[in-house]
Amino acid sequence: MKKLLPALILSLVFNTLWSQKALTDSLQTALEAIVKECGVPGATLGIILPNGKKISLAAGLEDKELNKPMPVGARMLAGSVGKVFFGALALQLIHEQNINIDEKVSNWFKEEDWYLRIPNAKDLTIRMLMNHTTGIPRHIFQPTFIKALQEDPMRTWKPEEMLKYVFDLPPVHPAGDGWAYSDTNYLILGMLIEKWSGEELYAVLRKRILGPLALKDTHPSYKRQLDGLTQAYVGNQNFLNLPEKVVEDGLYVVNPQFEWTGGGLMSNVVDLAKILKAIHETNLIPQELYKEMIQPVGFRTGKPSKTGYGFSTFVWNTPYGTHYGHSGFFPGYITIVEYVKDMKVSLSLQFNRDQNDGRGLHAHIVDLTGILKRNL
């Protein structure tokens, strides 16, 4: 028996390694097919398995003109996926300071003359900001805001300067009675985070989220020079009239700072998958608020539903059970990250083109989950 043990151990190791290679090969083939279907130059995929093992893959090109392959671990602007980070940060502070999630937002802006010019200002609650049921229009798509960005693309904005583009506008719906996604909600949430913490937003994020989780490839996108930012391409929906390639001499073509808590981060797929695992499997968010976070409201009604939007979290029902996550867009880049509850895995996918000519990213995440299901 003793003579058989080394051979048995060797066989187990070999079978494990072979199984892992088969899984990685299947995922790589799928990622290459996604690049082709979606008509993007390149893509990256990050997965964290139930045992914590990380898979990081890349396919296609970072730079088409230079024929430069997409590197594994490439850093891209994550767009609205940043709301996942800021939502977690807000919930930590809400818990520590014993703030009621249904408290009126006006309680923190009593001294601000501008606040009452926000649509539905008197009725807004923290909950409504976090699940997009405020009825506040999106400042980012107001023609006057787009014009201001086009005229001064290098400008550094204060949050209240961006909020003025929704002053006195009619609300999309009554507060708490409907649903309409709006980055403007998270600008106000970012201002609350600074009021609650007494610190600058990104400093609080580094101290509470980025540092403790060792998210070394995630950085605030508050300046044009972002070390390691992947080259990317703008598609047909070019509302800022940017050049097709968005990185020139190591600089992003405009100052991305205007996104702030609407997104506001450069990251990679492994870091994004990592924060989703932490949110859903650890005590990063206190349990009572975590339960609130994953309770979605419907996209039409804004009322509790089985699928829809929670706090900085989309909730999907799939053949593999419930998925939690978020998608993001920023000129040149699109991103999605999801956590599969029943399998305890997280997956993230990023493209370096902001136009997807194939199926939506969520559909691809579901397909990739199927590969994991068959191979784990």
C-alpha positions as CSV (number, residue, x, y, z in Angstrom):
1,M,0.0,0.0,0.0
2,K,2.8,2.4,0.9
3,K,4.3,1.8,-2.6
4,L,1.0,2.7,-4.2
5,L,0.5,6.1,-2.3
6,P,3.1,8.1,-4.3
7,A,1.6,6.9,-7.6
8,L,-1.9,7.6,-6.4
9,I,-0.9,11.1,-5.3
10,L,0.8,11.7,-8.6
11,S,-2.2,10.5,-10.5
12,L,-4.5,12.9,-8.5
13,V,-2.2,15.8,-9.1
14,F,-2.0,15.0,-12.8
15,N,-5.8,14.7,-13.1
16,T,-6.3,18.0,-11.3
17,L,-3.9,19.8,-13.5
18,W,-5.4,18.3,-16.6
19,S,-8.9,19.3,-15.5
20,Q,-7.8,22.8,-14.8
21,K,-6.1,23.0,-18.3
22,A,-9.3,21.7,-19.9
23,L,-11.3,24.4,-18.2
24,T,-8.9,27.1,-19.1
25,D,-8.7,26.0,-22.7
26,S,-12.6,26.0,-22.9
27,L,-12.8,29.5,-21.5
28,Q,-10.0,30.7,-23.8
29,T,-11.9,29.3,-26.8
30,A,-15.1,30.9,-25.6
31,L,-13.4,34.3,-25.1
32,E,-11.9,34.3,-28.6
33,A,-15.4,33.5,-30.0
34,I,-16.9,36.4,-28.0
35,V,-14.3,38.8,-29.5
36,K,-15.2,37.7,-33.0
37,E,-19.0,37.8,-32.4
38,C,-19.0,41.2,-30.8
39,G,-16.6,42.8,-33.3
40,V,-14.3,44.2,-30.7
41,P,-10.5,44.5,-30.9
42,G,-9.9,42.6,-27.7
43,A,-11.3,41.4,-24.4
44,T,-10.2,40.2,-21.0
45,L,-11.9,37.7,-18.7
46,G,-11.4,37.3,-15.0
47,I,-12.9,34.5,-12.8
48,I,-12.6,33.6,-9.2
49,L,-13.6,30.1,-8.4
50,P,-15.2,28.8,-5.1
51,N,-11.8,27.9,-3.7
52,G,-10.4,31.4,-4.4
53,K,-8.4,30.3,-7.4
54,K,-8.1,33.1,-10.1
55,I,-8.4,32.6,-13.8
56,S,-7.3,35.6,-16.0
57,L,-7.4,35.4,-19.8
58,A,-7.1,37.7,-22.7
59,A,-8.0,37.5,-26.4
60,G,-7.7,39.7,-29.5
61,L,-5.7,42.9,-29.7
62,E,-5.1,45.9,-27.5
63,D,-3.9,48.0,-30.5
64,K,-5.1,47.1,-34.0
65,E,-2.7,49.4,-35.8
66,L,0.3,48.0,-34.0
67,N,-1.1,44.5,-34.0
68,K,-0.4,44.4,-30.2
69,P,-2.0,41.5,-28.4
70,M,-4.4,42.2,-25.5
71,P,-2.4,41.5,-22.3
72,V,-3.7,39.4,-19.5
73,G,-4.7,41.7,-16.6
74,A,-5.2,44.8,-18.8
75,R,-6.5,47.8,-17.1
76,M,-9.6,49.5,-18.5
77,L,-12.0,52.2,-17.4
78,A,-14.8,50.3,-15.7
79,G,-17.7,52.9,-16.2
80,S,-20.7,52.4,-13.9
81,V,-19.2,49.3,-12.3
82,G,-17.6,51.8,-10.0
83,K,-21.0,52.2,-8.4
84,V,-20.4,48.7,-6.8
85,F,-17.4,50.2,-4.9
86,F,-19.1,53.4,-3.8
87,G,-22.3,51.5,-2.9
88,A,-20.3,49.2,-0.6
89,L,-18.5,52.2,0.9
90,A,-21.8,54.1,1.6
91,L,-23.3,51.0,3.3
92,Q,-20.3,50.7,5.6
93,L,-20.7,54.3,6.7
94,I,-24.4,54.0,7.0
95,H,-24.0,51.0,9.4
96,E,-21.2,52.6,11.5
97,Q,-23.1,55.9,11.9
98,N,-26.4,54.2,12.5
99,I,-28.1,56.1,9.7
100,N,-31.5,55.0,8.6
101,I,-31.5,54.0,4.9
102,D,-34.9,55.6,4.5
103,E,-33.8,58.9,6.0
104,K,-34.4,62.1,3.9
105,V,-31.4,63.2,1.9
106,S,-32.3,66.8,2.6
107,N,-31.2,66.4,6.3
108,W,-27.6,66.6,5.1
109,F,-28.1,69.5,2.7
110,K,-30.1,72.0,4.7
111,E,-27.5,74.7,4.4
112,E,-27.1,74.3,0.6
113,D,-29.1,76.7,-1.5
114,W,-28.9,74.5,-4.6
115,Y,-30.4,71.4,-3.1
116,L,-34.0,72.3,-3.4
117,R,-33.5,72.8,-7.1
118,I,-32.9,69.1,-7.5
119,P,-36.1,67.3,-8.9
120,N,-38.1,65.7,-6.0
121,A,-35.6,67.2,-3.5
122,K,-37.9,67.2,-0.5
123,D,-38.9,63.6,-0.9
124,L,-35.6,61.9,-1.7
125,T,-34.2,59.2,0.6
126,I,-30.8,57.4,0.7
127,R,-32.6,54.2,-0.4
128,M,-33.9,56.0,-3.5
129,L,-30.4,57.2,-4.4
130,M,-29.0,53.8,-4.2
131,N,-31.7,51.9,-6.1
132,H,-32.4,54.6,-8.7
133,T,-36.0,55.4,-7.7
134,T,-35.5,59.1,-7.1
135,G,-36.9,60.2,-10.5
136,I,-33.9,62.6,-11.0
137,P,-33.0,62.9,-14.7
138,R,-29.5,61.9,-15.8
139,H,-27.3,65.0,-15.9
140,I,-24.8,63.2,-18.2
141,F,-27.3,63.1,-21.1
142,Q,-28.5,66.7,-20.9
143,P,-27.6,68.5,-24.1
144,T,-26.2,71.5,-22.1
145,F,-23.9,69.2,-20.1
146,I,-22.7,67.4,-23.3
147,K,-22.0,70.8,-24.9
148,A,-20.0,71.9,-21.8
149,L,-17.9,68.7,-22.0
150,Q,-17.3,69.2,-25.7
151,E,-16.2,72.8,-25.2
152,D,-13.9,72.1,-22.3
153,P,-12.9,68.4,-22.3
154,M,-10.0,69.0,-19.8
155,R,-12.1,70.6,-17.2
156,T,-12.1,69.4,-13.6
157,W,-15.6,69.4,-12.2
158,K,-17.1,69.8,-8.7
159,P,-20.1,67.6,-8.1
160,E,-22.5,70.5,-7.5
161,E,-21.3,72.0,-10.9
162,M,-22.6,68.9,-12.6
163,L,-25.8,68.8,-10.6
164,K,-26.8,72.2,-11.9
165,Y,-27.7,70.6,-15.3
166,V,-30.7,69.0,-13.7
167,F,-31.8,72.0,-11.6
168,D,-35.6,72.7,-12.0
169,L,-36.1,69.9,-14.5
170,P,-39.3,67.9,-14.3
171,P,-38.7,64.6,-12.5
172,V,-38.9,61.4,-14.6
173,H,-41.4,60.0,-12.1
174,P,-42.5,60.7,-8.5
175,A,-39.9,59.9,-5.8
176,G,-40.0,56.2,-5.0
177,D,-42.7,55.5,-7.5
178,G,-40.9,54.2,-10.6
179,W,-37.4,53.4,-11.7
180,A,-34.9,55.3,-13.9
181,Y,-31.2,54.7,-13.9
182,S,-29.3,58.0,-13.2
183,D,-25.7,58.6,-12.5
184,T,-26.8,61.8,-10.8
185,N,-28.1,59.7,-7.9
186,Y,-24.6,58.5,-7.2
187,L,-23.1,62.0,-7.5
188,I,-25.3,63.0,-4.6
189,L,-24.4,59.7,-2.8
190,G,-20.7,60.6,-3.2
191,M,-21.3,63.9,-1.6
192,L,-23.0,62.2,1.3
193,I,-20.0,59.8,1.6
194,E,-17.7,62.8,2.0
195,K,-20.1,64.4,4.6
196,W,-20.4,61.2,6.6
197,S,-16.7,60.4,6.6
198,G,-15.3,63.9,6.8
199,E,-12.7,62.9,4.2
200,E,-12.1,63.2,0.4
201,L,-13.9,60.5,-1.5
202,Y,-11.0,58.6,-3.0
203,A,-9.0,58.6,0.2
204,V,-11.9,56.9,2.0
205,L,-12.2,54.4,-0.9
206,R,-8.5,53.5,-0.6
207,K,-8.6,53.1,3.1
208,R,-11.7,51.1,3.3
209,I,-12.0,49.1,0.1
210,L,-9.0,49.2,-2.2
211,G,-6.3,48.7,0.5
212,P,-8.0,46.0,2.6
213,L,-8.9,43.9,-0.5
214,A,-5.5,44.5,-2.1
215,L,-7.1,45.7,-5.3
216,K,-3.7,46.8,-6.8
217,D,-5.0,47.3,-10.3
218,T,-7.9,49.5,-9.3
219,H,-7.3,53.3,-9.3
220,P,-9.4,56.5,-9.3
221,S,-9.8,57.9,-12.8
222,Y,-9.6,61.6,-11.8
223,K,-6.8,62.5,-14.3
224,R,-5.8,61.9,-17.9
225,Q,-2.6,60.0,-17.0
226,L,-3.6,56.6,-15.8
227,D,-0.7,54.2,-15.6
228,G,-1.2,51.1,-17.6
229,L,-4.5,52.2,-19.2
230,T,-5.3,49.9,-22.2
231,Q,-5.7,51.4,-25.6
232,A,-9.4,51.4,-26.7
233,Y,-11.7,52.5,-29.5
234,V,-14.8,54.6,-29.6
235,G,-17.8,53.2,-31.6
236,N,-20.6,55.0,-33.4
237,Q,-22.2,56.4,-30.3
238,N,-19.5,59.1,-29.9
239,F,-21.4,61.8,-28.0
240,L,-18.2,63.6,-27.1
241,N,-16.8,63.6,-30.6
242,L,-13.6,61.8,-29.5
243,P,-11.0,60.4,-31.8
244,E,-11.4,56.7,-32.5
245,K,-8.4,55.7,-30.3
246,V,-8.8,57.1,-26.8
247,V,-5.2,56.8,-25.4
248,E,-2.6,59.1,-26.9
249,D,1.0,59.2,-25.6
250,G,-0.2,57.5,-22.4
251,L,-3.0,60.0,-21.8
252,Y,-6.7,59.5,-22.1
253,V,-8.1,61.9,-24.7
254,V,-10.2,63.9,-22.2
255,N,-10.2,64.4,-18.4
256,P,-12.3,61.4,-17.2
257,Q,-12.8,63.0,-13.8
258,F,-16.3,64.1,-14.6
259,E,-17.6,60.6,-14.0
260,W,-16.7,60.7,-10.3
261,T,-19.1,58.4,-8.3
262,G,-21.1,57.6,-11.4
263,G,-18.1,55.2,-12.0
264,G,-14.8,56.9,-11.6
265,L,-12.4,53.9,-11.6
266,M,-9.8,52.2,-13.8
267,S,-9.6,48.5,-13.0
268,N,-9.1,45.0,-14.4
269,V,-11.2,41.9,-14.5
270,V,-9.5,40.1,-11.6
271,D,-10.0,43.0,-9.3
272,L,-13.6,43.4,-10.3
273,A,-14.3,39.7,-9.8
274,K,-12.5,40.0,-6.4
275,I,-14.7,42.8,-5.0
276,L,-17.8,40.9,-6.0
277,K,-16.6,37.8,-4.1
278,A,-15.8,40.0,-1.1
279,I,-19.2,41.7,-1.1
280,H,-21.2,38.5,-1.4
281,E,-19.1,36.1,0.7
282,T,-17.5,38.2,3.5
283,N,-18.6,40.8,6.0
284,L,-17.5,43.7,3.9
285,I,-21.1,44.9,4.1
286,P,-23.0,44.3,7.4
287,Q,-25.5,41.5,7.0
288,E,-28.7,43.6,7.6
289,L,-27.7,46.1,4.9
290,Y,-26.4,43.3,2.6
291,K,-30.0,41.9,2.6
292,E,-31.3,45.3,1.6
293,M,-28.7,45.6,-1.1
294,I,-29.7,42.4,-2.9
295,Q,-33.4,43.1,-2.7
296,P,-34.2,44.3,-6.2
297,V,-36.9,46.7,-7.4
298,G,-38.6,46.3,-10.8
299,F,-37.4,48.4,-13.8
300,R,-40.9,49.7,-14.4
301,T,-42.5,50.0,-11.0
302,G,-39.6,50.7,-8.6
303,K,-41.3,48.3,-6.2
304,P,-39.8,45.0,-4.7
305,S,-39.4,42.4,-7.4
306,K,-37.6,39.1,-8.0
307,T,-35.2,40.7,-10.5
308,G,-34.2,44.2,-11.3
309,Y,-31.9,46.6,-9.3
310,G,-30.9,46.6,-5.7
311,F,-28.3,48.9,-4.2
312,S,-25.6,49.4,-6.9
313,T,-26.5,45.8,-8.0
314,F,-28.4,44.4,-10.9
315,V,-30.2,41.1,-10.1
316,W,-30.7,38.5,-12.8
317,N,-32.4,35.2,-12.9
318,T,-30.5,32.7,-15.1
319,P,-30.5,28.9,-15.7
320,Y,-27.7,28.8,-13.1
321,G,-29.6,30.6,-10.4
322,T,-29.4,34.2,-9.3
323,H,-26.6,36.5,-10.6
324,Y,-25.7,39.8,-8.9
325,G,-23.5,42.4,-10.6
326,H,-23.2,45.5,-12.6
327,S,-22.3,46.7,-16.1
328,G,-20.4,49.8,-17.2
329,F,-19.7,52.0,-20.1
330,F,-17.1,54.7,-20.6
331,P,-15.9,56.0,-24.0
332,G,-13.8,53.2,-25.4
333,Y,-14.7,50.5,-22.9
334,I,-17.5,48.3,-21.7
335,T,-17.5,46.1,-18.6
336,I,-19.6,43.6,-16.7
337,V,-19.0,41.8,-13.5
338,E,-21.3,39.2,-11.9
339,Y,-21.5,36.9,-8.9
340,V,-23.2,33.5,-9.3
341,K,-24.8,32.9,-5.9
342,D,-25.4,29.1,-6.2
343,M,-21.9,28.4,-7.6
344,K,-20.0,30.9,-5.5
345,V,-18.0,32.1,-8.5
346,S,-17.5,35.6,-9.8
347,L,-16.8,36.5,-13.4
348,S,-15.9,39.8,-15.1
349,L,-15.5,40.7,-18.8
350,Q,-14.1,43.8,-20.4
351,F,-13.9,45.0,-24.0
352,N,-11.6,47.7,-25.4
353,R,-14.3,49.1,-27.7
354,D,-17.5,50.7,-26.4
355,Q,-19.7,49.3,-29.3
356,N,-20.8,45.7,-29.0
357,D,-22.1,44.2,-32.3
358,G,-23.1,40.9,-30.8
359,R,-25.3,39.8,-27.8
360,G,-25.2,41.7,-24.6
361,L,-22.4,41.1,-22.1
362,H,-24.7,39.4,-19.6
363,A,-25.6,36.7,-22.1
364,H,-21.9,36.0,-22.5
365,I,-21.5,35.8,-18.8
366,V,-24.3,33.2,-18.6
367,D,-22.6,31.2,-21.3
368,L,-19.3,31.3,-19.5
369,T,-21.1,30.2,-16.3
370,G,-22.3,27.2,-18.2
371,I,-18.7,26.3,-19.1
372,L,-17.8,26.5,-15.4
373,K,-20.8,24.5,-14.4
374,R,-19.8,21.7,-16.7
375,N,-16.2,21.6,-15.7
376,L,-16.2,22.2,-12.0
